Amino acid sequence: MKRITTLFISLILILSFSMFFPHDVYADELSGEIEVLINVNPSEMTKYKNAFEKKYPNVTVHYTTYYDYDSEVQKRVESGNYGDVLYIPSFFSSLPFQDYLEPFGNVDDLSEKYDFMNKGWLHNNTVYGIPSYAYLTGFIYNTEVFDKAGITKRPTTTTEFLEAMESIKKHTDAIPFYTNCSIDWALYPWTSFPYIEMTGNATYRYNDFVFKENPFSEGTEHYEVYKLLYDLVASDYVEDDVLNCDWYKACQMLNRGEIGCIAIGSWALEQIRNIGPYGENIAFMPFPNNIDGKQYITASVDFSYGVSSRSEHKDIAQAYVTFMLEESGYAIDRENISTFKADLYPKSILDLGDIEVLTEINDYDENWNFHQTLSQNLNLNDVSEFQRIIKAAAGLQPESFDDIMNDWNERWEKNRTTKMKNKKQTKPISKIWKDREFQLSTTELAFIQSTPSIKVGYLRHQAPFSMERDGQFQGASYEICAEITQKTGLQMEFIGYNNTQELLQALDSNEIDTAACIEKQDILPNNIVYSREYITYANALIKKGEFSSEINTEHKAAAITGERKDYWNTVYQMHYYENLASCLDAIEKGTADYTIANFYSANYYMLENMNKNISIIPSTTSSTMHFAFHEHTNYTLVAIINKCIYNISESNVQLYVQKHMNTDNADITIKRFIEANPTLCLSIISGVFFVILLNFPTSKVGEYA
């Protein structure tokens, strides 16, 4: 009865969701080619293109990239041919955009399914553009730089932030803060900080602020924000030449730990992490301000998806937008906030803890008009105003910070009318941001219902993460799989393998649908798609005796057959063994000098083997563990597993690891005991043999004759 009830509810959900997007069709009904206009390298879209074309086998997607996106797309619009799907450029606001774009549906209906619809392209309650994703505005920083500077907690006030920058300057070689002064778009975060971050009020910009006279005076929100920017430069916490900044160079320097932090949206997290080898050190923080002990942060939307009204394949274009929003995982892959309500928040948000995320509200048409009137002489979205502050602080132009603020007040107040002086009460609003509960999309529900089970490969000798006991899969990775089944109903069949090479071969030959425990490495085949990481762990050098941790060509390395690791590239003397336990035994016996392994597994097998004469030296490097898929897998499966990983707390993962670190439950075989303790075993056998001889009855000649 329970299964019937669940199936009935799922069917209702599928039918109701499909009503919100009338253009959803079956895969075999779609046929043709579409052009999608984007502003990123097409190679970044390959896996999404492949997944979409796999779902719709008679469809082909072509990407056209423009890096000067708005101006190039404007030429396309003027020509009358602007593709089938596009990111809606800003100049559409000056056009009757409803004549250029295909409608998606009613805003109330679509709001049941998608967030941020008030930030989309709307006309008479009809939606013509749906935001692709949202991102947070704040600071991206290097955790290792902060650690070296002795910064033990995230700054929550501007004073604490300046103190942190002083510590970085004093105790490290890094540039504390990079302004990006000469890059206009990179200064946009400073346009939003004075509002939600400083007030905790989603309506402040177009309500209270409009009626606040001389809003740039000392003590006001704007004064405090831009005084921080001024002080960062005046205190010499920034790059030497603020007039010649390089965004890509700054990303590389931040990744390497040569910069402490920058002000930017969370959309840049993936780029900065992937641009160099130290992505694990890159994190995000809100603007340093708190209100009664609580921090607030602005969620802003990126480009909206639009479908050209001149497209000859509107059905395919609509299906593509639906796929990108609901199934692709594109937003979460980039640590951004998915528009689709069934998706969870990315790790970068969850790691912030108790932070209130708000989306700016503009429900006041008259107030918006007031704001536009006041802005005629001072456009607060013009980054040249912030560049002026930076240049003054750097001594490149002869004026003080207060000179600039006084000038801003004068220009802002020039057009204030009597009506604007009557301060209005802020319209009360309820909390507009709530934690999303775990739920599956209609596509994900349909996938699970149509899939009896998936085959999951695991490693037999990677305790405590993955191991086999009595022929059964166990370890922290098994616990993760069990949670996925519990949350989704997705059944799993487990198949064990001896090493990563065997596991990847099984994945490549479609013997399994996913591998549950793969360490992400650049040297692994590039046809692998990884899930989000679910465990991060340190690596370690395991050695015997007194030799230095500095390895040279004379040292013999113990490596596992079928395991490819980056750190073996320059090793000349390699000795291969069946598994890590055998490697440790070889070091104990002196047939190898060292091996390199993850810290947890090394500890586990040393305890299990009772290796007493070898030691572990923790490394500063770390690795991450993922589910792995073939690049041609159904991406819905990847999305389901990613969603579950996001919903499993780090504390639970650590409990799973610790649970399976207990080697009392491990099978210590006679063979392994003898291999690990040959001298002890020889002594025991000799002793037993001697006792037998002593107690063996002696015979006399002829006694039995």
ABEGO torsion letter per residue (X at the ends): XAAAAAAAAAAAAAAAAAAABAABBBAAABBEBBBBBBABBAAAAAAAAAAAAAABAABBBBBBBBABAAAAAAAAAAAGBAEABBBBBAAAAABBAAAABBBAEBAAAAAAABBGAAABBBBGGBBABBBABBBBBBBBBBAAAAAAAGBABBBABAAAAAAAAAAAAAABABBABBAGAABAAAAAAAAAAABAAAAGBAAAAABAAAABBGAABBGBAAAAAAAAAAAAAAAGABBABAABBBAAAAAAAAAAGABABBBBBAAAAAAAAAABAAAAABBBBBBBBBBGGBBBBBBBBBBBBBBBAABABAAAAAAAAAAAAAAAGAAAAAGBBBABAABBBBAAAAAAEBBBBBBBBBABAAAAAAAAAAAAABBAABAAAAAAAAAAAAGABBBBAAAAAAAAAAAAAAABBAAAABBBBBBBBBBABBBBBBBBBAAAAAAAAABABBBBBBBABAOAABBBBGGBBBEAAAAAAAAAAAAAGBBBBBBBBABAAAAAAAAAAGABABBABBBBBAABBAABBBBBBABBBBBBBBBBEABBABBBAABBBBBBBGBBBAAAAABABBBBBABAAAAAAAAAAGABABBBBBAAAAAAAAAAAGBAABBBBBBABBBBBBBBBBAABBAAAAAAAAAAAAABBAAAAAAAAAAAABAAABBBBAAAAAAABAAAAAAAAAAAAAAAAAABBBBBBGAAX
